[in-house]
Amino acid sequence: MVKVFDNTKQYEAEMRALAILPDGCPAAWFRVHSTCEHPDSSYGIQVWADDEGHCYGSIFYPSAFYELRNVREVQG
């Protein structure tokens, strides 16, 4: 797993919300990728986004709301 992110590289990961859903089940894992081609990216800093275009924050700052696993560098 990647411990330190490099803004010049691309990453893929699995993410899930750190909340329990109303039915008592934990949130499902979903795929995200790093990109600076998103409206929420600022000054060329990459953010985590899914294929539908939802943003989950900067790759440099851990979120209190989401958990990452299986982070891997994508070869250009």
KOLKEKE-237429 format. One line per 8 residues: number of its first residue (from 1); for each residue x, y, z of C-alpha. Coordinates in nm, 4 decimals, padded with zeros to 6 digits. Layout:
N
NUM = X,Y,Z; ...
% end
This chain:
76
1 = 00.0000,00.0000,00.0000; 00.1160,00.3513,-00.0796; 00.2019,00.5473,00.2358; 00.3051,00.8824,00.0820; 00.1380,01.0257,-00.2255; 00.3202,01.2005,-00.5092; 00.1086,01.4561,-00.6970; 00.2883,01.3693,-01.0240
9 = 00.1641,01.0064,-01.0147; -00.1833,00.8576,-01.0573; -00.3463,00.6234,-00.8040; -00.6447,00.3902,-00.7751; -00.7981,00.2704,-00.4502; -01.1062,00.1355,-00.2790; -01.2952,00.3675,-00.0466; -01.5930,00.3442,00.1857
17 = -01.7781,00.5771,00.4167; -01.7020,00.5393,00.7870; -02.0712,00.5310,00.8751; -02.3193,00.2573,00.9462; -02.6199,00.2709,00.7168; -02.9726,00.2896,00.8637; -03.0243,-00.0826,00.7994; -02.7259,-00.1591,01.0250
25 = -02.4939,-00.2643,00.7424; -02.1578,-00.0976,00.6934; -02.1087,00.1094,00.3800; -01.9888,-00.0762,00.0705; -01.6429,-00.0360,-00.0798; -01.6231,00.1478,-00.4134; -01.3440,00.2346,-00.6599; -01.1843,00.5804,-00.6728
33 = -00.8942,00.7286,-00.8656; -00.6748,01.0349,-00.8222; -00.7173,01.3225,-01.0657; -00.6593,01.6935,-01.1040; -00.9135,01.6990,-01.3911; -01.2024,01.7673,-01.1510; -01.3693,02.0999,-01.0598; -01.2844,02.0440,-00.6903
41 = -00.9132,02.0142,-00.7700; -00.7346,02.3391,-00.6935; -00.3886,02.4545,-00.8035; -00.3218,02.1168,-00.9667; -00.3597,01.9184,-00.6420; -00.5200,01.5800,-00.7120; -00.8422,01.4679,-00.5475; -01.0058,01.1278,-00.5059
49 = -01.2988,01.0876,-00.7470; -01.5213,00.8028,-00.8587; -01.6300,00.7227,-01.2143; -01.9513,00.9207,-01.1664; -01.7545,01.2386,-01.0890; -01.8104,01.2580,-00.7123; -01.5131,01.4047,-00.5259; -01.3926,01.2715,-00.1888
57 = -01.1189,01.5215,-00.1042; -00.7482,01.5759,-00.1608; -00.5114,01.2811,-00.1897; -00.2833,01.4518,00.0653; -00.5293,01.4886,00.3529; -00.6959,01.1889,00.5167; -01.0693,01.2249,00.5578; -01.2528,01.1667,00.8823
65 = -01.5472,01.0409,00.6761; -01.3867,00.7880,00.4393; -01.1441,00.4954,00.4624; -00.9005,00.3913,00.1866; -00.7603,00.0461,00.1152; -00.5746,-00.1293,-00.1674; -00.4137,00.1926,-00.2901; -00.1903,00.1321,-00.5879
73 = 00.0013,00.3450,-00.8337; -00.1331,00.3381,-01.1890; 00.1292,00.3132,-01.4593; 00.0928,00.5971,-01.7121
% end
